[in-house]
Amino acid sequence: MEKIESKLRNIKNKELYRDFNYIQSSQSNTVFINNKKVLLLGSNNYLDLSDNIILKKHCKKIIDSYGLGAGGSRLTTGTYDLNKDLEDSLSQLKKTESALVFSTGYMANVGVISSLCDRNWVIFSDKLNHASIVDGCILSGAKLVRYNHLDMDDLIKKIHTHKGKNNLIVTDGVFSMDGHIAPLDEIALIGAKHNIITMVDDAHGFGVLGKKGSGVVSHFNLEDKIDIQVGTLSKAIPSIGGYVCSKKHIIDYIKNSARSFIYSTGLPPAHIATSLGAIEYMKTLDSTRKHLLEMSLWLKKKLIELGYEVTNTQTPIIPIIIGDARKCHQLSNALLEDGIYVNSIRPPTVPKKTSRLRVSLMASHTYEQLNFFINRLNYHYKNII
Ligand SMILES: *Cc1c(COP(=O)(O)O)cnc(C)c1O
C-alpha cells in the first residue's frame, strides 16, 4: 500500500495525475460542465451524431422491442439478428468477405492480434500505434518490432533484420494523438512484396475518410490490398463496439479463438441498432465530411501562421504541441475557465516532452467558435508559456 501511495504521489508531482470532467448534458459541439455551457473541442464525435434526434428516436424504439442488456456472450445468448445486420453492413461497406463485432475497439484489437499471432510470429508495429494494438501484441507473445513513426525506410530495414516465418504489419490508419494518416499505399506494397499480413486500425478514419465515410482503406483505394481492418463504433459512429473485417476464414477463426470476444458479454441491442442506423446515415454525409476537413485544414493553417507548433495533420485531429506537461495542463485549465474544453494529453499517452492540446473538430463547429478558441488560446499562451 505504501508503495502505491508513493507511486501516486510521484504521478501527481510530475503533473501527470488525471481526473474526470463531469459532463452534465448530451454531447454536441457544446456541453455543460460545472453547470456552465462550454465549447467542446476534444471529442471524437466528428460528425456530431451523438445527439442526433433521428438516431435517438430509433434507439428508443429498439429498446422498446428488444430491451436493454444482452445477458450473455456472443456465442451464447448475446447475439441478436441485429448483430448479423450490422456485420453484413460493415463487410459490405468495407468490401470484405466477412465482419465480426466486439464489445469495444480495444477488445477487437486485443482479440484479433492475440488470437492470430503467437510466439512464432513477428509483429512490425508503428511506434505511435494505439495502446490496444500494443497490448494485443504483448498478449500474443509474438516478437514485437517497433518501427519509427510513419518511417517506411525503417520498416523495410527492420523487416530485413527481423522477419520470421509468420509476420504481421500493423498500423493506426489515422494516428489518434497526431492526426497523421499512415502511408497505407506503401505499407500494402511492402506487405505484398515481403509476403506479410497487413492490418490497419481505422478508429479515427471510419465516418471521416474514404468513399461514403467507409474509412482510410477506401481513402487509398486499397480495399483488396489490406488484409485486416479493425475499427470502432464509438467515435464518428455514436455508439459502442469494435469491429474486424477480413476474409471469411480469418473472421471465423477469430470468432472461435479471440478471448476478448468469447469471454465478454455482447452489446446491448439498442447500441447495435444505433451503430447500424448511424452507418446508414453517415454514408449520406459526403458534403459534411468535406466541410469538416476544410475547416480542420483552415484551423491548422491559422494556428501555424500564429506560430504554434501543430503536427502535420490531415484530419480533424489538430494537436497543438506544448511540450511541458505542467504548462499544458495549466493551459487546458485556463481555457476551461473561459468556457472551452480541450484536453491536455500528457505522458504516457504521448511521448515525454510532447504534451499537447488535442483539438478535434466536429462538422457542426462554426468558424466563429474556432476564432473564439484562437483568441483565448493566444491570451493564455502568452501568460503561461
Ligand atoms: C479509441 C481507439 C481504439 C479503441 O476503441 P474503443 O471502441 O474506444 O475501445 C482503438 N484504436 C484507436 C486508434 C483508437 O483511437
The ligand as a Gaussian input file, in Angstrom:
#p B3LYP/6-31G(d) Opt

LIG

0 1
 C      -10.314000       4.781000     -29.497000
 C       -9.371000       3.872000     -30.172000
 C       -9.468000       2.494000     -30.014000
 C      -10.400000       1.866000     -29.013000
 O      -11.718000       1.882000     -29.419000
 P      -12.856000       1.811000     -28.307000
 O      -14.063000       1.393000     -29.065000
 O      -12.966000       3.173000     -27.720000
 O      -12.431000       0.788000     -27.297000
 C       -8.628000       1.693000     -30.755000
 N       -7.721000       2.223000     -31.595000
 C       -7.585000       3.556000     -31.754000
 C       -6.575000       4.080000     -32.711000
 C       -8.393000       4.419000     -31.043000
 O       -8.246000       5.728000     -31.167000

